Amino acid sequence: MIQKDNKADLAQTLRAGVATIPEPPLLKSDKVGLAQTLREMYASGWGGRSTYNRLYRAVMDGDIAAEPAPGTKNRLQIRRSDFPQIAAVLGLTPPTALGSHQQVAAAEQASV
């Protein structure tokens, strides 16, 4: 748990944009289904909101790379390493050092 004195410093550092983004943990597979992509991005701390329809349209328009899932005709997969590109296309913000934007908001509230 973060000490109260450190919460204010951490929140101030994050607002200044100085904090580093943590490296993602090693995962079993670097691919995720198109339908799970946004859910997984939000769980990983990416901020903002988008919709499956916007994601699908960006894939169909060629703005985001996707490939067919093995053994299927209609299911698409996206590489987790492409999350930064997806975020840029959909207007999402990168994860913070705390892990999620909700945690940053909680830290800021606690420092008030």
Backbone as a printed PyTorch tensor [residue, N CA C, xyz], in Angstrom:
tensor([[[  0.8380,  -1.1810,   0.0000],
         [  0.0000,   0.0000,   0.0000],
         [  0.8860,   1.2480,   0.0000]],

        [[  0.4630,   2.2830,  -0.6710],
         [  1.2250,   3.5200,  -0.7820],
         [  1.0020,   4.3630,   0.4660]],

        [[  2.0980,   4.8890,   1.0230],
         [  1.9990,   5.7730,   2.1750],
         [  1.3200,   7.0680,   1.7610]],

        [[  0.6310,   7.7170,   2.7090],
         [ -0.1190,   8.9330,   2.4010],
         [  0.7870,  10.0220,   1.8410]],

        [[  2.0050,  10.1770,   2.4010],
         [  2.9370,  11.1980,   1.9040],
         [  3.3310,  10.9310,   0.4550]],

        [[  3.4800,   9.6520,   0.1200],
         [  3.8990,   9.2930,  -1.2340],
         [  2.7690,   9.4270,  -2.2460]],

        [[  1.5100,   9.3240,  -1.8060],
         [  0.3800,   9.4220,  -2.7250],
         [  0.3500,  10.7700,  -3.4260]],

        [[  0.5450,  11.8340,  -2.6650],
         [  0.5190,  13.1760,  -3.2600],
         [  1.6780,  13.3400,  -4.2300]],

        [[  2.8690,  12.8530,  -3.8450],
         [  4.0340,  12.9560,  -4.7300],
         [  3.8210,  12.1420,  -6.0020]],

        [[  3.2810,  10.9490,  -5.8540],
         [  3.0400,  10.1010,  -7.0070],
         [  2.0040,  10.7140,  -7.9390]],

        [[  0.9190,  11.2260,  -7.3620],
         [ -0.1150,  11.8580,  -8.1850],
         [  0.4560,  13.0680,  -8.9190]],

        [[  1.2930,  13.8550,  -8.2420],
         [  1.8950,  15.0330,  -8.8720],
         [  2.8480,  14.6060,  -9.9910]],

        [[  3.6330,  13.5540,  -9.7530],
         [  4.5570,  13.0490, -10.7710],
         [  3.7970,  12.5630, -11.9900]],

        [[  2.6920,  11.8430, -11.7610],
         [  1.9020,  11.3320, -12.8810],
         [  1.2920,  12.4680, -13.6850]],

        [[  0.8010,  13.5130, -12.9860],
         [  0.2210,  14.6540, -13.7100],
         [  1.2830,  15.3650, -14.5330]],

        [[  2.5270,  15.3600, -14.0450],
         [  3.6160,  16.0210, -14.7640],
         [  4.1000,  15.1840, -15.9400]],

        [[  3.6580,  13.9300, -16.0040],
         [  4.0460,  13.0720, -17.1200],
         [  5.4410,  12.4970, -16.9840]],

        [[  5.9920,  12.4650, -15.7810],
         [  7.3540,  12.0030, -15.5690],
         [  7.4130,  10.5080, -15.3010]],

        [[  6.3380,   9.9290, -14.8000],
         [  6.3430,   8.5140, -14.4280],
         [  6.5230,   7.6400, -15.6710]],

        [[  7.1590,   6.5150, -15.4840],
         [  7.3660,   5.5950, -16.5850],
         [  6.2260,   4.5850, -16.6410]],

        [[  5.9710,   4.0920, -17.8190],
         [  4.9300,   3.0930, -18.0110],
         [  5.5510,   1.7270, -17.7350]],

        [[  4.9230,   0.9310, -16.8740],
         [  5.5060,  -0.3760, -16.5620],
         [  5.4650,  -1.3060, -17.7650]],

        [[  6.4440,  -2.1950, -17.8350],
         [  6.4750,  -3.1850, -18.8990],
         [  5.3560,  -4.1980, -18.6740]],

        [[  4.7020,  -4.6500, -19.7310],
         [  3.6560,  -5.6550, -19.5520],
         [  4.2660,  -6.9750, -19.0940]],

        [[  3.5350,  -7.7430, -18.3050],
         [  4.0590,  -9.0390, -17.8730],
         [  4.1360, -10.0090, -19.0490]],

        [[  4.9790, -11.0170, -18.9090],
         [  5.0540, -12.0310, -19.9540],
         [  3.7390, -12.7910, -19.9950]],

        [[  3.2390, -12.9780, -21.1780],
         [  1.9440, -13.6200, -21.3540],
         [  2.1110, -14.9210, -22.1240]],

        [[  1.1640, -15.8410, -21.9530],
         [  1.2190, -17.1170, -22.6610],
         [  1.2030, -16.9010, -24.1680]],

        [[  0.2810, -16.0950, -24.6190],
         [  0.1330, -15.8290, -26.0410],
         [  0.1410, -14.3270, -26.2570]],

        [[  0.7390, -13.9070, -27.3510],
         [  0.7610, -12.4790, -27.6360],
         [ -0.4930, -12.0510, -28.3870]],

        [[ -1.4290, -12.9670, -28.6040],
         [ -2.6200, -12.6360, -29.3750],
         [ -3.8670, -12.7090, -28.5060]],

        [[ -4.8160, -11.8370, -28.8210],
         [ -6.0990, -11.8210, -28.1170],
         [ -7.1930, -11.6460, -29.1690]],

        [[ -8.3360, -12.2550, -28.9080],
         [ -9.4490, -12.1390, -29.8400],
         [ -9.9450, -10.7030, -29.9400]],

        [[-10.4550, -10.3560, -31.0880],
         [-10.9330,  -8.9910, -31.3210],
         [-11.9830,  -8.5880, -30.2930]],

        [[-12.8780,  -9.4930, -29.9590],
         [-13.9430,  -9.1790, -29.0130],
         [-13.3990,  -8.9370, -27.6030]],

        [[-12.2460,  -9.5100, -27.2600],
         [-11.6810,  -9.3470, -25.9160],
         [-10.6750,  -8.1960, -25.8480]],

        [[-10.3100,  -7.6200, -26.9680],
         [ -9.2190,  -6.6480, -27.0050],
         [ -9.4580,  -5.4530, -26.0840]],

        [[-10.5770,  -4.7720, -26.2240],
         [-10.8160,  -3.5790, -25.3960],
         [-10.9200,  -3.9460, -23.9220]],

        [[-11.5910,  -5.0480, -23.6230],
         [-11.7150,  -5.4780, -22.2330],
         [-10.3340,  -5.7150, -21.6190]],

        [[ -9.4610,  -6.3580, -22.3820],
         [ -8.1140,  -6.6280, -21.8860],
         [ -7.2910,  -5.3450, -21.7690]],

        [[ -7.4740,  -4.4280, -22.6910],
         [ -6.7470,  -3.1480, -22.6030],
         [ -7.1680,  -2.3800, -21.3540]],

        [[ -8.4590,  -2.3210, -21.0760],
         [ -8.9380,  -1.6140, -19.8810],
         [ -8.4170,  -2.2840, -18.6150]],

        [[ -8.3990,  -3.6170, -18.5960],
         [ -7.8940,  -4.3430, -17.4300],
         [ -6.3980,  -4.1040, -17.2350]],

        [[ -5.6820,  -3.8250, -18.3190],
         [ -4.2460,  -3.5500, -18.2430],
         [ -3.9490,  -2.1020, -17.8890]],

        [[ -4.9880,  -1.2790, -17.7760],
         [ -4.7740,   0.0970, -17.3480],
         [ -4.9070,   1.1520, -18.4280]],

        [[ -5.2180,   0.7750, -19.6590],
         [ -5.4010,   1.7780, -20.7040],
         [ -6.6430,   2.5880, -20.3640]],

        [[ -6.5670,   3.9000, -20.5030],
         [ -7.6830,   4.7680, -20.1250],
         [ -8.5020,   5.2350, -21.3120]],

        [[ -9.6760,   5.7550, -21.0240],
         [-10.5820,   6.2170, -22.0640],
         [-11.6200,   5.1490, -22.3470]],

        [[-12.4420,   5.4210, -23.3140],
         [-13.4840,   4.4670, -23.6870],
         [-13.6370,   4.4400, -25.2040]],

        [[-13.9150,   3.2580, -25.7100],
         [-14.2200,   3.0870, -27.1170],
         [-15.2440,   1.9590, -27.2070]],

        [[-15.5720,   1.5830, -28.4140],
         [-16.5530,   0.5170, -28.6040],
         [-15.9830,  -0.5530, -29.5210]],

        [[-16.5870,  -1.7210, -29.4310],
         [-16.2000,  -2.8090, -30.3260],
         [-16.3930,  -2.3810, -31.7820]],

        [[-17.4740,  -1.6700, -32.0630],
         [-17.7480,  -1.2550, -33.4460],
         [-16.6470,  -0.3540, -33.9940]],

        [[-16.1470,   0.5630, -33.1640],
         [-15.0400,   1.4330, -33.6180],
         [-13.7840,   0.6080, -33.8690]],

        [[-13.5080,  -0.3430, -32.9720],
         [-12.3440,  -1.2140, -33.1330],
         [-12.4760,  -2.0430, -34.4180]],

        [[-13.6320,  -2.6520, -34.6100],
         [-13.8730,  -3.4730, -35.8020],
         [-13.7260,  -2.6390, -37.0730]],

        [[-14.2970,  -1.4420, -37.0770],
         [-14.2120,  -0.5750, -38.2550],
         [-12.7580,  -0.1970, -38.5490]],

        [[-11.9770,   0.0770, -37.4910],
         [-10.5610,   0.4150, -37.6890],
         [ -9.7990,  -0.7750, -38.2760]],

        [[-10.1370,  -1.9850, -37.8700],
         [ -9.5100,  -3.1800, -38.4450],
         [ -9.9130,  -3.3100, -39.9120]],

        [[-11.2050,  -3.1590, -40.2080],
         [-11.6800,  -3.2930, -41.5820],
         [-11.1180,  -2.2020, -42.4930]],

        [[-10.8660,  -1.0190, -41.9410],
         [-10.2850,   0.0800, -42.7180],
         [ -8.7760,  -0.0510, -42.8820]],

        [[ -8.1700,  -1.0160, -42.1860],
         [ -6.7270,  -1.2280, -42.2880],
         [ -5.9100,  -0.3660, -41.3500]],

        [[ -6.5550,   0.3330, -40.4130],
         [ -5.8230,   1.1700, -39.4610],
         [ -5.1880,   0.3510, -38.3420]],

        [[ -5.7350,  -0.8350, -38.0760],
         [ -5.2310,  -1.7340, -37.0380],
         [ -5.0270,  -3.1020, -37.6710]],

        [[ -3.8510,  -3.6930, -37.4200],
         [ -3.5430,  -5.0080, -37.9790],
         [ -4.2400,  -6.0990, -37.1820]],

        [[ -4.8430,  -7.0440, -37.8850],
         [ -5.4670,  -8.2110, -37.2710],
         [ -5.2640,  -9.3920, -38.2070]],

        [[ -5.3270, -10.5790, -37.6380],
         [ -5.1670, -11.7800, -38.4560],
         [ -6.2020, -12.8090, -38.0510]],

        [[ -6.5430, -13.7140, -38.9390],
         [ -7.5370, -14.7350, -38.5990],
         [ -7.0180, -15.6510, -37.4980]],

        [[ -7.8980, -16.0450, -36.6010],
         [ -7.5390, -17.0180, -35.5740],
         [ -7.3510, -18.3680, -36.2480]],

        [[ -6.3930, -19.1620, -35.7840],
         [ -6.1520, -20.4610, -36.4070],
         [ -7.4000, -21.3510, -36.3660]],

        [[ -7.6980, -21.9690, -37.4780],
         [ -8.8180, -22.8990, -37.5510],
         [-10.1850, -22.2480, -37.6500]],

        [[-10.2280, -20.9420, -37.8780],
         [-11.5170, -20.2550, -38.0120],
         [-11.5400, -19.4540, -39.3030]],

        [[-12.7350, -19.1130, -39.7250],
         [-12.8830, -18.2760, -40.9160],
         [-13.1840, -16.8280, -40.5560]],

        [[-13.9830, -16.6250, -39.5060],
         [-14.5050, -15.2920, -39.2370],
         [-13.9680, -14.6250, -37.9720]],

        [[-13.1500, -15.3090, -37.2000],
         [-12.6550, -14.7200, -35.9500],
         [-11.2930, -14.0810, -36.1820]],

        [[-11.1240, -12.8830, -35.6210],
         [ -9.8740, -12.1510, -35.7890],
         [ -9.1300, -12.0680, -34.4670]],

        [[ -7.8020, -11.9990, -34.5690],
         [ -6.9510, -11.8200, -33.4050],
         [ -6.0590, -10.6060, -33.6040]],

        [[ -5.7150,  -9.9970, -32.4710],
         [ -4.8210,  -8.8360, -32.4720],
         [ -3.6670,  -9.1460, -31.5330]],

        [[ -2.4820,  -8.7110, -31.8950],
         [ -1.3140,  -8.9040, -31.0280],
         [ -1.3570,  -7.8930, -29.8810]],

        [[ -1.0370,  -8.3700, -28.6800],
         [ -0.9890,  -7.4660, -27.5220],
         [  0.0720,  -6.3870, -27.7280]],

        [[  1.1110,  -6.7090, -28.4740],
         [  2.1580,  -5.7190, -28.7360],
         [  1.6420,  -4.5640, -29.6050]],

        [[  0.4720,  -4.7350, -30.2170],
         [ -0.1320,  -3.6670, -31.0200],
         [ -1.0520,  -2.7580, -30.1990]],

        [[ -1.1840,  -3.0070, -28.8900],
         [ -2.0640,  -2.1850, -28.0520],
         [ -1.7450,  -0.6930, -28.1470]],

        [[ -0.4590,  -0.2770, -28.1640],
         [ -0.1840,   1.1630, -28.2940],
         [ -0.7360,   1.7570, -29.6000]],

        [[ -0.6170,   1.0090, -30.7050],
         [ -1.1650,   1.4810, -31.9830],
         [ -2.6890,   1.5610, -31.9070]],

        [[ -3.3170,   0.5620, -31.2970],
         [ -4.7700,   0.5580, -31.1490],
         [ -5.2100,   1.7560, -30.3290]],

        [[ -4.4860,   2.0090, -29.2500],
         [ -4.8150,   3.1490, -28.3870],
         [ -4.7250,   4.4590, -29.1620]],

        [[ -3.7040,   4.5960, -29.9830],
         [ -3.5550,   5.8300, -30.7660],
         [ -4.7160,   5.9960, -31.7470]],

        [[ -5.1170,   4.9200, -32.3960],
         [ -6.2030,   4.9830, -33.3700],
         [ -7.5380,   5.2940, -32.6850]],

        [[ -7.7720,   4.6800, -31.5210],
         [ -9.0560,   4.8350, -30.8320],
         [ -9.0760,   5.9810, -29.8220]],

        [[ -7.9380,   6.6470, -29.6120],
         [ -7.8900,   7.7740, -28.6900],
         [ -7.8360,   7.3750, -27.2230]],

        [[ -7.2630,   6.1980, -26.9190],
         [ -7.1150,   5.7660, -25.5360],
         [ -5.7940,   6.2870, -24.9750]],

        [[ -5.7030,   6.3790, -23.6610],
         [ -4.4780,   6.8650, -23.0290],
         [ -3.7030,   5.6950, -22.4460]],

        [[ -2.3610,   5.8000, -22.4140],
         [ -1.5430,   4.6800, -21.9410],
         [ -1.7200,   4.4250, -20.4480]],

        [[ -1.3550,   3.2150, -20.0190],
         [ -1.4400,   2.9030, -18.5890],
         [ -0.5170,   3.8120, -17.7900]],

        [[ -0.8830,   4.0690, -16.5530],
         [ -0.0460,   4.8750, -15.6710],
         [  0.8520,   3.9600, -14.8630]],

        [[  1.7830,   4.5430, -14.1150],
         [  2.6870,   3.7570, -13.2850],
         [  1.9250,   3.0030, -12.2090]],

        [[  0.7540,   3.5050, -11.8020],
         [ -0.0450,   2.8170, -10.7870],
         [ -0.7970,   1.6330, -11.3640]],

        [[ -0.9680,   1.5950, -12.6720],
         [ -1.6410,   0.4630, -13.2750],
         [ -2.9780,   0.7930, -13.9030]],

        [[ -3.7150,   1.7660, -13.3800],
         [ -4.9660,   2.1390, -14.0070],
         [ -5.3160,   3.5670, -13.6530]],

        [[ -6.1180,   4.1880, -14.4760],
         [ -6.4970,   5.5730, -14.2550],
         [ -7.4080,   5.7040, -13.0390]],

        [[ -8.1480,   4.6510, -12.7300],
         [ -8.9920,   4.6780, -11.5360],
         [ -8.1290,   4.7350, -10.2810]],

        [[ -6.9890,   4.0470, -10.2740],
         [ -6.0850,   4.0760,  -9.1260],
         [ -5.4560,   5.4490,  -8.9690]],

        [[ -5.1500,   6.1230, -10.0650],
         [ -4.6010,   7.4750,  -9.9810],
         [ -5.6330,   8.4130,  -9.3770]],

        [[ -6.8800,   8.2980,  -9.8220],
         [ -7.9330,   9.1330,  -9.2770],
         [ -8.1020,   8.8690,  -7.7810]],

        [[ -8.0170,   7.6060,  -7.3780],
         [ -8.1290,   7.2690,  -5.9590],
         [ -6.9720,   7.8520,  -5.1710]],

        [[ -5.7680,   7.8230,  -5.7260],
         [ -4.6070,   8.3950,  -5.0460],
         [ -4.7510,   9.9070,  -4.9070]],

        [[ -5.2810,  10.5550,  -5.9420],
         [ -5.4750,  12.0040,  -5.8750],
         [ -6.5370,  12.3500,  -4.8330]],

        [[ -7.6220,  11.5760,  -4.7750],
         [ -8.6640,  11.8050,  -3.7780],
         [ -8.1220,  11.6430,  -2.3670]],

        [[ -7.2710,  10.6420,  -2.1560],
         [ -6.7290,  10.3710,  -0.8310],
         [ -5.7720,  11.4720,  -0.3910]],

        [[ -5.1360,  12.1580,  -1.3550],
         [ -4.1900,  13.2080,  -0.9750],
         [ -4.8710,  14.5300,  -0.6720]],

        [[ -6.1720,  14.6320,  -0.9450],
         [ -6.9050,  15.8830,  -0.6970],
         [ -7.3470,  15.9740,   0.7260]]])
